[in-house]
Amino acid sequence: MSDTSFDSAGGAGIDLSQFYAVFFEEAGENLARMEQLLLAIDVAAADDEELNAIFRCAHSIKGGAATFGFADVAELTHQMETLLDKLRRHELQPTAAMVDVLLQSGDALSAQLARHQGAGGDPVDTGELLGRIRAFTRGEGLSAAAADAMAPAAPVASAPALVSAPGTAAEPVEDVPVTLNGERILELVLGPLERPELAASVIELFSEIEGLGTIQAVDGGMAQDGLRRFKLTTGSSDSDLLDLFGFHVAREQVNLRPWSGERVSPGYGFHAGAPGSPIREEDPGYGFFEAAPGAPHAATPDAPAAAAAARAEAPRAAAKAEGKAGNAAASLEAATIRVSVEKVDQLINLMGELVITQAMLAQNSRSIDPVLYQSLVSGLTALDRNTRDLQEAVMSIRMIPMQTVFSRFPRMLRDLASKLDKKVELVTQGEATELDKGLVEKITDPLTHLVRNSCDHGIELPAERLAKGKPETGTITLAASHQGGSIVIEVRDDGKGLSREKLLKKARERGLHAPDSLSDGEVWNLIFEPGFSTAEVVTDVSGRGVGMDVVKKNIAALGGTVEIDSAEGHGMRVAVRLPLTLAIMDGMSVGVGEEVYILPLSSVVESFQVGENVVKTIGGSGRVVEVRDEFMPVLELERLFAVPRHGEAAPNGIMVVIEAEGARVALRVDELLGQQQVVVKNLEANYRKVDDISGATIMGDGRVALILDVASLVRRSRH
C-alpha cells in the first residue's frame, strides 16, 4: 500500500509523461468518434443519445487534458461542453452552423494534440472558434457569432496575447520577439502583491513543469511598489500561462506583454548597468542579416505602411495557419499498435484451446510405455513446456498492474484539491493486482469521474471537517482486488456521503418517479440517471450530471455492475465489479456425484473431513458448521445444483471453506480432485448467465467443468 498526500499548499509533482501515449491514442479515438457522430447527426431531429455521446467524447478529452496540464485543449473542450450541454438539455436547437463550428473545433483539437505530442509548429489560434462557440451558447445566430468572434480575433495571428498592459493592447503580435525554436519572449508583471513572496511559487512552476520555458527576474529579486517583473521565454499560450499562474496569484494581478529591452521598464528605479537592472537585448536578429526574409525583426521604417501590409496579409496568414494545423493533425500518430479487443480475445481463446489440447494429449500419454515411445514422450514434454511459455507470453499481452492506472490520480488530486481549497490524502491498495488491458482502457475514464466526484462532492472543506470532529485532511482510497472470479475496484472517501432527502428532492424536480418508499440502494442509484447532478453550480469540475452516467455506461458495456454504499456524514463507497472475460487461473477441482466444479484457488481457505453430528440445523432449514469456535453457514452443492445420484448413497463428504467479501462459507462436496491451471471461458457469451457460476472450462478428458462464483455463493448464504 502506498500513501500520497496532497493539500492546497502544493507538493512534489508526478512525472506523467509515461502516460502521454495512452492519452493521445484515446483522445484520437474520441475525436474520430465525435467527428463520425457530428457528420451523421440530423439537426432537424437530433437524437438525445447521439448528443450525449458527442458530449461524452468532449468530456473525456477535457478530463485527460486537464490531468496532463494541456490547458489549451481543456479550454476549447470546456467551451464545446457548454454548448453541447445546452443542446442535449434542449435549451438550444441544433443548427448546421453549430455542427460546422464543432467540426472545426475537432480539427483544432487534433492540431493542438499533435503539437503537444511533439509535431512542433506555432500554438494553434482558437480565439475565433471560442468566440463563435460562446456566441452560439448565448443563443446568437451565425452572423452575430461571426461578428462577435471576428472583432477581437482580427489583430490575432498565430500567437495570441490575451492579456496586455495598458498602452500595448493595440500593438500587433508581430512585435512579440521569438527565439529560433519558435518560443516567445514576454515580460511578466505580477502585482501589486500584498505578499511578494508569492512570486516564488510562479518561479517554481518553470522548474517543475518540463517544457514550460524559462523565467528570469529583471527586478533584482526585489518588489517595487508590490510589483515583481520577469522575463519569460516560453512556447505556451497566454491562456495556458494564466491558468497556471492563477493557482498562485489572482488572474487580475497577472500582466503579460511583449518583451522589449527598451520598453520593459523606464528603469524601475535602477541605474543603467546596475546589477539586477533590466538588460536590453542588443541583437534580436538571431544571426539573420538585417531586413532579410524570415528575420524576427526585419526593419520597418514606415510603420503605417507596415501596419497596412500586415492587415492585407492577415487572410493569407490565416490560410497558412490553417494549412499548418491540418499538417499537424495529420501527424498525430499513435506510438503503439492498437488492436481490437475482439482480435486479442480470439488470440487468447486459441491459446486456451491449445492448452486444453495439450492437457488431453498429456492425459492420454499416461497409458503408453515411455520406453517404447521415448521420442513421443519427449516431444509431449517439450510441447508442455513450450505451451506454458506461450501461454504466459500471450496472457502478458493484456495484463498490466493497477499501479499504472492509480498513478494517474496523484497529480490530478493535487491540482483539484488546490483548486477547491481542500486537503486530500490519496491511499492506494492492491496496486500489484493485474488487470486486462482492455478493461484498463475502459475503466480509466469512469475512475477519473469517481475520484473527481469524491474530491468535489464528498470531501468537505477543512473548516467544515473540523467542525464535525473530523481531521481536516480527507481521505480517498483506491483499492483493487480479485473476488470470486470478478475484479473489484473501489473508490472510498470519508466525506459527507449522500443525502437521501436531497437526492429525492432533486429527482422530483427533474420529473423522476421517486416515492419515499424507495430503498436506500434505489435512492443511491438515482445518481446514475443521465444529466442528474446535485451540484448547485456548474463548473469545469462537475455539475453537468455526466460523471456517474459515464461510469454506468462504460461498466455496463463490459457486463459489469456498479454498487454504491453510503452513510450520510461518514462517507461513500463505490465498487465497480467486472466479470471475467477470458483468463487462465489456478483452481481446485472438486467432485459432486459425477459432476466436477472448479473453485478459484485464491478463495479457498481450508478443507476438512465431515464428522458425525458436525453439521447443525437452525431455523428449520439453515445449516451451520463449527470450525474452531466459529460457526459458518453450510452450502451443499448437491442440493444447490440438483446433482443426480443415480441411486448411489451420498458419502459423508468433505467441507471446503471459501472466503469472499469478508465472509466465509463451508461448501459440502464429495471429494477433492486436485489443483490445476484452467482456461476460463465466459459462459454468458457462449450460453447465458447462470446464478452462482462465473465461467466454465474444459478438462483434460474433454469434460466441461463449471467455475463457481465464490462471491455469489457467500451472498446466497446470507439470505
C-alpha positions in Angstrom: 0.0 0.0 0.0 1.3 3.4 -0.8 0.1 6.8 0.6 0.4 10.0 -1.2 -0.7 13.3 0.4 -1.9 16.4 -1.2 -3.0 19.8 0.1 -3.6 23.1 -1.3 -0.2 24.2 -0.4 1.4 22.1 -3.1 3.7 19.1 -3.1 6.1 17.2 -5.3 4.9 16.8 -8.8 4.5 13.4 -10.5 6.0 12.7 -14.0 3.0 12.0 -16.2 5.0 11.7 -19.4 4.9 7.9 -19.2 1.1 8.1 -19.8 1.1 10.6 -22.7 1.0 7.8 -25.3 -2.2 6.3 -23.9 -3.8 9.8 -23.6 -3.0 10.8 -27.2 -4.3 7.5 -28.5 -7.6 7.7 -26.5 -8.0 11.3 -27.5 -7.5 10.4 -31.1 -10.2 7.8 -30.9 -12.6 10.2 -29.1 -12.0 12.8 -31.8 -12.7 10.3 -34.6 -15.9 9.1 -32.8 -17.0 12.7 -32.3 -16.5 13.5 -36.0 -18.5 10.5 -37.1 -21.4 11.4 -34.8 -21.4 15.0 -35.9 -21.4 14.1 -39.6 -24.3 11.7 -39.1 -26.4 13.9 -36.9 -29.8 15.1 -38.1 -30.1 18.7 -37.0 -33.8 18.7 -37.6 -34.4 15.8 -35.3 -31.3 15.2 -33.2 -31.2 12.1 -31.2 -30.6 12.6 -27.4 -28.3 9.6 -27.3 -26.2 11.0 -30.1 -25.9 14.3 -28.4 -25.0 12.6 -25.1 -22.3 10.5 -26.9 -20.8 13.7 -28.5 -20.8 15.4 -25.1 -19.1 12.4 -23.5 -16.3 12.4 -26.2 -15.6 16.1 -25.5 -15.8 15.5 -21.7 -13.3 12.6 -21.8 -10.8 14.6 -23.8 -11.1 17.5 -21.4 -10.6 15.4 -18.4 -7.4 13.8 -19.7 -6.1 17.2 -21.0 -6.7 18.8 -17.6 -4.9 15.9 -15.9 -1.8 16.3 -18.1 -1.8 20.1 -18.0 -2.8 20.8 -21.6 -4.8 23.9 -20.7 -5.4 25.0 -24.3 -7.1 21.6 -25.1 -9.1 21.7 -21.8 -10.3 25.3 -22.5 -11.6 24.5 -26.0 -13.3 21.3 -25.0 -14.8 23.0 -21.9 -16.5 25.6 -24.2 -17.6 22.8 -26.5 -19.1 21.0 -23.5 -21.1 24.1 -22.5 -22.6 24.3 -26.0 -23.3 20.5 -26.2 -24.8 20.6 -22.7 -27.4 23.1 -23.7 -28.1 21.1 -26.9 -28.7 17.9 -25.0 -30.8 19.6 -22.4 -32.9 21.1 -25.4 -32.2 24.6 -24.3 -30.9 25.2 -27.8 -31.9 23.8 -31.2 -29.0 22.3 -33.2 -28.2 24.0 -36.5 -25.8 23.2 -39.4 -23.7 26.2 -38.3 -23.2 24.7 -34.8 -22.2 21.4 -36.4 -19.7 23.2 -38.6 -18.1 25.0 -35.6 -17.9 21.8 -33.6 -16.2 20.0 -36.5 -13.8 22.9 -36.9 -13.1 22.7 -33.1 -12.3 19.0 -33.6 -9.8 19.9 -36.3 -8.2 22.5 -33.9 -8.1 19.9 -31.1 -6.3 17.5 -33.4 -3.7 20.2 -34.2 -3.3 21.1 -30.5 -2.8 17.4 -29.6 -0.3 16.9 -32.4 1.7 19.9 -31.2 1.7 18.6 -27.6 2.7 15.2 -29.0 5.8 16.8 -30.5 4.8 17.7 -34.0 6.0 21.2 -33.4 4.6 24.3 -35.1 3.1 27.5 -33.7 0.4 27.5 -31.0 -3.0 26.9 -32.5 -5.1 30.1 -32.5 -8.6 29.2 -31.3 -9.7 32.7 -30.5 -12.3 32.8 -33.3 -13.6 29.4 -32.6 -14.0 30.2 -28.9 -15.8 33.4 -29.7 -18.2 31.6 -32.1 -18.9 28.8 -29.6 -19.7 31.3 -26.9 -22.0 33.2 -29.2 -23.9 30.1 -30.1 -24.1 29.3 -26.4 -25.7 32.7 -25.8 -28.2 31.8 -28.5 -26.9 34.2 -31.1 -27.1 33.4 -34.8 -24.2 32.6 -37.1 -23.8 36.1 -38.4 -23.8 37.5 -34.9 -21.4 34.9 -33.8 -19.1 35.6 -36.6 -19.2 39.3 -35.9 -18.8 38.8 -32.2 -15.8 36.4 -32.7 -14.0 38.2 -35.5 -13.8 41.6 -33.7 -11.4 40.5 -31.1 -9.8 38.0 -33.3 -8.8 40.4 -36.1 -5.4 41.5 -34.9 -4.6 38.0 -33.7 -2.2 35.8 -35.7 -0.5 32.6 -34.6 0.3 33.6 -31.0 -2.5 35.4 -29.2 -1.6 37.9 -26.5 -4.7 37.6 -24.3 -3.5 39.9 -21.6 -1.6 43.1 -22.3 -0.5 46.1 -20.3 -2.3 49.4 -20.9 -0.8 51.0 -23.9 0.3 47.8 -25.6 -3.1 46.3 -26.4 -3.1 47.7 -29.9 0.4 46.5 -30.7 0.5 43.8 -33.4 1.5 40.4 -32.4 4.4 40.5 -34.8 6.1 42.7 -32.1 6.5 39.7 -29.8 10.1 38.6 -30.1 10.7 34.9 -30.8 13.7 32.6 -30.5 14.9 30.2 -33.2 12.9 27.5 -31.5 9.7 29.4 -32.0 9.3 30.3 -28.3 8.0 33.7 -27.4 9.8 36.2 -25.2 7.5 38.0 -22.9 7.5 40.3 -19.9 5.6 39.2 -16.9 4.5 41.7 -14.3 2.9 40.3 -11.1 1.1 42.6 -8.6 0.6 44.6 -6.8 1.1 41.8 -4.3 0.4 42.0 -0.6 2.9 39.1 -0.2 5.6 39.5 -2.9 7.0 36.1 -1.9 4.0 34.5 -3.7 6.0 35.1 -6.9 8.4 32.3 -5.8 5.6 29.8 -6.5 5.3 31.1 -10.1 9.1 30.7 -10.5 8.9 27.1 -9.2 6.4 26.2 -11.9 9.1 26.6 -14.5 11.4 24.1 -12.8 8.5 21.6 -12.0 6.8 21.6 -15.4 9.1 20.3 -18.2 8.9 22.3 -21.4 7.2 25.3 -19.9 10.2 27.5 -20.7 12.5 29.7 -18.6 11.9 32.6 -16.3 14.4 35.3 -15.2 13.9 38.1 -12.7 14.6 41.5 -14.1 14.0 43.5 -10.9 16.9 42.2 -8.9 14.6 39.9 -6.9 13.1 42.9 -5.1 9.5 44.1 -5.3 8.9 47.7 -6.3 5.5 49.0 -5.0 4.4 45.4 -4.7 5.3 44.6 -8.3 7.6 41.7 -9.4 8.9 41.7 -13.0 10.3 38.8 -15.0 11.4 37.9 -18.5 9.8 34.7 -19.9 10.9 32.5 -22.8 8.0 30.1 -23.4 6.2 28.2 -26.1 2.9 28.3 -24.1 0.0 30.5 -25.0 -1.2 33.3 -22.8 -4.3 31.4 -21.7 -2.1 28.4 -20.6 0.1 30.7 -18.6 -2.8 32.5 -17.0 -4.3 29.1 -16.0 -1.0 28.1 -14.4 -0.3 31.3 -12.6 -3.9 31.6 -11.4 -3.3 28.8 -8.9 -0.9 31.0 -7.0 -1.7 34.6 -8.0 -5.1 36.2 -8.8 -5.6 36.5 -12.5 -6.1 40.2 -12.4 -2.6 40.5 -10.9 -1.0 38.8 -13.9 0.1 41.1 -16.7 1.7 39.7 -19.9 3.2 41.9 -22.6 5.7 41.5 -25.4 9.3 41.7 -24.3 11.4 44.7 -25.3 14.8 45.5 -23.9 13.8 49.2 -24.2 10.1 49.0 -23.2 10.4 46.6 -20.4 10.8 49.4 -17.9 11.9 53.0 -17.9 14.3 51.9 -15.2 12.1 51.0 -12.3 14.4 53.0 -10.1 17.6 51.2 -11.3 20.6 52.9 -12.8 21.6 51.7 -16.2 24.0 48.8 -16.0 23.4 48.3 -12.3 23.2 44.7 -11.0 19.7 43.3 -11.5 18.5 46.1 -13.8 16.7 45.1 -16.9 19.0 44.2 -19.8 18.3 45.4 -23.2 18.9 42.8 -25.9 21.2 44.5 -28.4 20.9 41.9 -31.2 17.5 40.3 -31.6 18.4 39.2 -35.1 19.5 35.7 -34.1 22.1 35.6 -36.8 19.9 36.9 -39.6 21.0 39.8 -41.8 19.0 43.0 -41.1 15.8 43.1 -43.1 16.4 39.6 -44.5 13.4 37.5 -45.2 12.5 35.4 -42.1 14.4 37.7 -39.7 12.4 38.1 -36.4 12.7 41.9 -36.5 13.1 43.0 -40.1 13.4 46.8 -40.4 10.1 48.6 -40.8 11.0 52.3 -41.4 7.4 53.1 -42.4 5.2 51.9 -39.5 1.8 52.9 -41.0 2.7 51.1 -44.3 3.9 48.1 -42.4 0.6 48.0 -40.4 -1.4 48.2 -43.7 0.7 45.4 -45.2 0.1 43.3 -42.1 -3.6 43.9 -42.4 -3.5 42.9 -46.1 -1.5 39.8 -45.2 -3.9 38.6 -42.5 -6.2 36.5 -44.7 -3.2 34.7 -46.3 -1.6 34.2 -42.8 -4.8 32.7 -41.6 -5.0 30.3 -44.5 -1.3 29.4 -44.0 -2.0 28.8 -40.2 -5.0 26.6 -41.2 -2.7 24.6 -43.5 -0.2 24.1 -40.7 -2.9 23.0 -38.4 -4.0 20.4 -40.9 -0.5 19.1 -41.4 0.0 18.9 -37.6 -3.3 17.0 -37.2 -2.2 14.6 -39.9 1.0 13.8 -37.9 -1.0 12.8 -34.8 0.1 9.2 -34.9 -0.2 6.5 -32.3 3.0 5.5 -30.7 1.9 1.9 -30.4 -0.2 -0.5 -32.5 -3.8 -0.7 -31.2 -5.6 -3.9 -31.9 -9.3 -4.5 -31.3 -10.3 -6.4 -28.2 -12.0 -9.0 -30.3 -8.8 -9.9 -32.1 -6.8 -10.2 -28.9 -9.6 -12.2 -27.3 -9.5 -14.5 -30.3 -5.8 -15.0 -29.9 -6.2 -15.8 -26.2 -9.1 -18.1 -27.0 -7.0 -20.1 -29.4 -4.2 -20.2 -26.8 -6.8 -21.7 -24.4 -7.8 -24.3 -26.9 -4.1 -25.2 -27.3 -3.7 -25.6 -23.6 -6.8 -27.9 -23.5 -5.5 -29.9 -26.4 -2.1 -30.3 -24.7 -3.8 -31.4 -21.5 -5.7 -34.1 -23.4 -2.5 -35.3 -25.1 -0.7 -35.4 -21.7 -3.6 -37.4 -20.1 -3.8 -39.9 -23.0 0.0 -40.4 -23.0 0.0 -41.8 -19.5 -1.2 -45.2 -20.8 1.7 -45.7 -23.2 5.0 -47.3 -22.4 7.6 -44.4 -22.1 10.4 -46.9 -23.1 8.8 -47.9 -26.4 7.7 -44.4 -27.2 10.5 -42.4 -25.8 10.6 -39.9 -28.7 6.8 -39.3 -28.4 7.0 -38.7 -24.6 10.0 -36.4 -25.1 8.1 -34.4 -27.7 5.0 -34.2 -25.4 7.2 -32.9 -22.6 8.7 -30.2 -24.9 5.1 -29.3 -26.0 4.0 -28.9 -22.4 6.9 -26.6 -21.7 6.5 -24.5 -24.8 2.8 -24.3 -24.3 3.2 -22.9 -20.8 5.8 -20.3 -22.1 3.5 -19.3 -24.9 0.5 -19.1 -22.6 2.4 -16.7 -20.2 3.5 -14.6 -23.2 0.1 -14.3 -24.7 -1.6 -13.6 -21.4 1.0 -10.9 -20.6 0.0 -9.0 -23.7 -3.2 -7.9 -22.0 -2.3 -7.9 -18.3 -0.9 -4.8 -16.7 -0.8 -3.8 -13.0 -3.3 -1.5 -11.5 -0.4 0.8 -10.4 -0.4 2.0 -14.0 -4.0 3.2 -13.5 -3.6 4.5 -10.0 -0.5 6.6 -10.8 -2.6 8.9 -13.0 -4.5 10.3 -10.0 -2.0 11.8 -7.6 -1.3 14.9 -9.8 -4.9 15.3 -10.7 -6.0 15.2 -7.0 -3.2 17.6 -6.0 -4.3 20.2 -8.5 -8.0 19.6 -7.9 -7.6 19.8 -4.1 -5.7 23.1 -4.5 -8.4 24.5 -6.8 -11.1 23.6 -4.3 -9.2 24.7 -1.3 -9.4 21.2 0.2 -6.8 18.9 1.8 -6.9 15.4 0.5 -4.9 12.3 1.1 -4.9 9.5 -1.5 -4.4 5.9 -0.3 -4.0 3.1 -2.9 -4.3 -0.6 -2.2 -3.8 -3.6 -4.5 -1.5 -1.8 -6.9 0.1 -5.1 -7.9 -3.3 -6.6 -8.9 -3.1 -7.2 -12.6 -5.9 -6.3 -14.9 -6.7 -6.9 -18.5 -5.6 -4.1 -20.7 -8.9 -3.9 -22.4 -10.6 -3.3 -19.0 -8.0 -0.8 -18.0 -8.7 1.3 -21.1 -12.4 1.3 -20.3 -12.3 1.9 -16.6 -9.8 4.8 -16.6 -12.4 7.3 -17.5 -15.0 6.1 -15.0 -12.4 6.0 -12.2 -11.4 9.6 -13.1 -15.0 10.7 -12.7 -15.4 8.8 -9.4 -12.2 10.3 -7.9 -13.1 13.8 -9.0 -16.7 13.4 -7.6 -15.3 12.2 -4.3 -13.0 15.2 -4.0 -15.6 17.7 -5.2 -18.8 16.4 -3.7 -17.6 14.1 -0.9 -14.7 15.6 0.9 -15.6 18.7 2.9 -13.7 21.9 3.3 -11.1 21.8 6.2 -13.1 24.1 8.4 -16.3 22.1 7.9 -14.5 18.8 8.7 -13.0 20.3 11.9 -16.5 21.5 12.9 -17.7 17.9 12.5 -14.9 16.5 14.6 -13.1 15.0 11.6 -9.4 15.6 10.7 -9.1 18.5 8.3 -7.4 16.2 5.7 -9.9 14.0 3.9 -9.0 10.5 2.7 -9.8 9.0 -0.7 -9.0 5.3 -1.1 -8.5 3.4 -4.4 -8.5 -0.3 -3.9 -8.3 -3.2 -6.4 -8.8 -6.9 -5.7 -9.9 -10.2 -7.2 -13.1 -11.6 -5.6 -14.8 -14.8 -6.7 -13.8 -14.6 -10.4 -14.5 -10.9 -10.5 -12.3 -7.8 -10.4 -13.5 -5.3 -7.9 -12.2 -1.7 -7.9 -13.4 0.5 -5.0 -13.3 4.3 -4.6 -14.0 5.2 -1.0 -14.0 8.6 0.8 -14.6 9.7 4.4 -16.6 12.8 3.3 -20.2 13.7 3.8 -21.8 10.9 1.9 -25.0 11.0 0.0 -28.1 12.8 1.4 -31.3 10.7 0.8 -33.6 13.8 1.1 -31.5 15.8 -1.3 -31.5 13.1 -3.9 -35.2 12.5 -3.7 -35.9 16.3 -3.9 -33.6 16.6 -7.0 -35.2 13.6 -8.6 -38.7 15.0 -8.2 -37.6 18.4 -9.6 -36.4 16.5 -12.7 -39.7 14.7 -13.0 -38.4 11.3 -12.0 -40.5 8.8 -10.1 -39.1 8.9 -6.6 -41.5 7.9 -3.8 -40.4 7.8 -0.2 -40.8 4.0 -0.2 -37.6 3.6 -2.3 -34.9 1.7 -0.5 -31.5 3.4 0.1 -30.0 1.4 -2.7 -32.6 2.6 -5.1 -32.2 6.2 -4.0 -28.4 5.9 -4.5 -28.9 4.6 -8.0 -30.7 7.8 -8.9 -27.4 9.5 -9.5 -26.9 7.2 -12.5 -29.7 9.0 -14.4 -28.4 11.0 -17.4 -27.9 14.6 -16.5 -28.6 14.1 -12.8 -26.4 16.2 -10.5 -26.7 17.6 -7.0 -24.2 20.3 -7.7 -25.7 23.8 -7.3 -23.3 25.5 -9.7 -21.9 24.1 -13.0 -18.1 24.3 -13.0 -15.3 22.8 -15.1 -15.0 20.1 -12.3 -18.6 18.9 -12.0 -22.2 19.8 -12.1 -23.2 18.7 -15.6 -24.5 15.4 -14.5 -22.2 13.4 -16.7 -19.8 11.6 -14.3 -21.9 8.7 -12.9 -23.7 8.4 -16.3 -20.4 7.7 -18.0 -19.4 5.3 -15.2 -22.5 3.2 -15.6 -22.4 3.2 -19.4 -18.8 2.1 -19.6 -19.1 -0.6 -17.0 -22.4 -1.9 -18.3 -20.7 -2.3 -21.7 -18.3 -4.7 -20.1 -21.1 -6.7 -18.5 -20.2 -5.3 -15.0 -22.0 -3.6 -12.2 -21.6 -0.6 -10.0 -22.6 -0.8 -6.3 -23.0 2.2 -4.0 -22.9 2.2 -0.3 -23.2 5.5 1.6 -23.6 6.7 5.2 -24.5 10.4 5.4 -21.9 12.3 7.3 -19.4 9.4 7.2 -18.5 8.8 3.6 -19.3 6.9 0.5 -18.1 3.7 -1.3 -18.5 2.9 -5.0 -17.5 -0.6 -6.0 -17.0 -1.4 -9.7 -17.3 -5.2 -10.2 -16.2 -6.6 -13.6 -16.9 -10.2 -14.6 -14.2 -12.5 -16.1 -14.0 -12.5 -19.8 -11.2 -14.9 -20.5 -8.2 -15.8 -18.3 -6.1 -18.7 -17.1 -6.3 -19.2 -13.4 -5.3 -21.6 -10.7 -8.2 -23.6 -9.4 -9.1 -26.5 -7.2 -11.4 -29.1 -8.8 -14.0 -30.8 -6.6 -16.4 -33.7 -7.3 -20.1 -33.9 -6.5 -21.7 -37.1 -7.9 -20.5 -37.3 -11.4 -20.0 -33.6 -11.8 -16.8 -31.6 -11.5 -16.7 -28.0 -10.2 -13.7 -25.6 -10.1 -13.1 -23.3 -7.1 -10.7 -20.3 -7.6 -7.6 -21.3 -5.5 -7.3 -17.8 -4.2 -10.6 -18.1 -2.4 -10.0 -21.5 -0.8 -9.1 -21.2 2.9 -9.0 -24.9 4.1 -10.7 -28.2 3.8 -11.6 -31.0 6.3 -13.5 -34.2 6.6 -17.1 -34.1 7.8 -17.6 -36.0 11.1 -20.7 -37.2 12.8 -23.0 -34.6 14.1 -20.7 -31.8 13.0 -23.4 -30.0 10.9 -26.2 -28.3 12.9 -29.6 -27.3 11.7 -31.0 -23.9 12.7 -34.3 -22.2 11.9 -35.7 -25.4 10.4 -33.7 -25.2 7.1 -30.4 -23.4 7.7 -27.3 -25.4 8.3 -24.1 -24.3 10.0 -20.8 -26.0 11.0 -18.4 -25.1 13.8 -14.8 -24.6 12.9 -12.5 -23.6 15.7 -15.2 -22.0 17.8 -16.6 -20.2 14.7 -20.0 -21.0 13.2 -20.3 -20.6 9.4 -23.1 -21.4 7.0 -23.0 -24.6 5.0 -24.0 -24.9 1.3 -24.4 -28.3 -0.2 -23.5 -28.2 -3.8 -25.6 -31.4 -4.4 -28.8 -29.6 -3.4 -27.8 -26.2 -4.9 -27.2 -27.6 -8.4 -29.6 -30.6 -8.1 -26.8 -33.1 -8.9 -28.3 -36.5 -9.6 -27.0 -39.6 -7.6 -28.4 -42.4 -9.8 -29.2 -44.5 -6.7 -25.8 -44.0 -5.0 -25.7 -43.1 -1.4 -24.1 -39.8 -0.6 -20.8 -40.0 1.3 -20.1 -38.0 4.4 -18.0 -35.8 2.1 -15.6 -33.0 2.7 -16.1 -29.4 3.7 -14.2 -26.8 1.7 -14.1 -23.3 3.4 -14.1 -20.4 0.9 -13.9 -16.7 1.6 -15.2 -13.6 -0.2 -16.4 -10.1 0.7 -15.1 -10.6 4.2 -17.2 -13.6 5.0 -16.6 -17.4 5.0 -18.8 -20.3 3.8 -18.3 -24.1 4.0 -19.1 -26.0 0.8 -20.0 -29.6 1.1 -18.5 -31.8 -1.7 -17.9 -35.5 -2.2 -14.1 -35.3 -3.0 -11.2 -33.2 -3.8 -9.8 -34.0 -7.3 -6.7 -31.8 -7.3 -5.2 -28.4 -8.2 -4.6 -27.3 -11.8 -4.5 -24.4 -14.2 -7.7 -24.0 -16.0 -8.8 -21.9 -19.0 -11.8 -19.8 -18.1 -14.5 -19.4 -20.7 -17.2 -16.8 -20.4 -20.4 -18.7 -20.0 -22.6 -15.7 -20.8 -21.0 -15.3 -24.3 -21.5 -19.0 -25.1 -24.7 -19.8 -23.3 -26.4 -17.5 -20.8 -25.9 -16.1 -17.3 -26.2 -18.8 -14.7 -26.6 -18.0 -11.0 -23.5 -18.8 -8.8 -21.4 -19.6 -11.9 -18.7 -17.3 -13.1 -17.5 -19.3 -16.1 -16.6 -22.8 -17.4 -13.6 -24.7 -18.5 -12.7 -27.9 -20.5 -10.9 -30.6 -18.5 -8.1 -32.8 -19.9 -10.5 -35.6 -20.5 -12.8 -33.3 -22.6 -15.5 -32.8 -20.0 -16.9 -29.4 -19.2 -16.4 -28.2 -15.6 -18.2 -25.1 -14.2 -16.3 -22.5 -12.3 -18.1 -21.4 -9.1 -18.7 -17.7 -8.3 -17.5 -17.6 -4.7 -18.8 -14.1 -4.0 -22.3 -15.1 -5.2 -22.2 -18.2 -3.0 -21.3 -16.1 0.0 -24.1 -13.7 -0.7 -26.6 -16.6 -1.1 -25.6 -17.9 2.3 -26.5 -14.6 3.9 -30.1 -15.0 2.7 
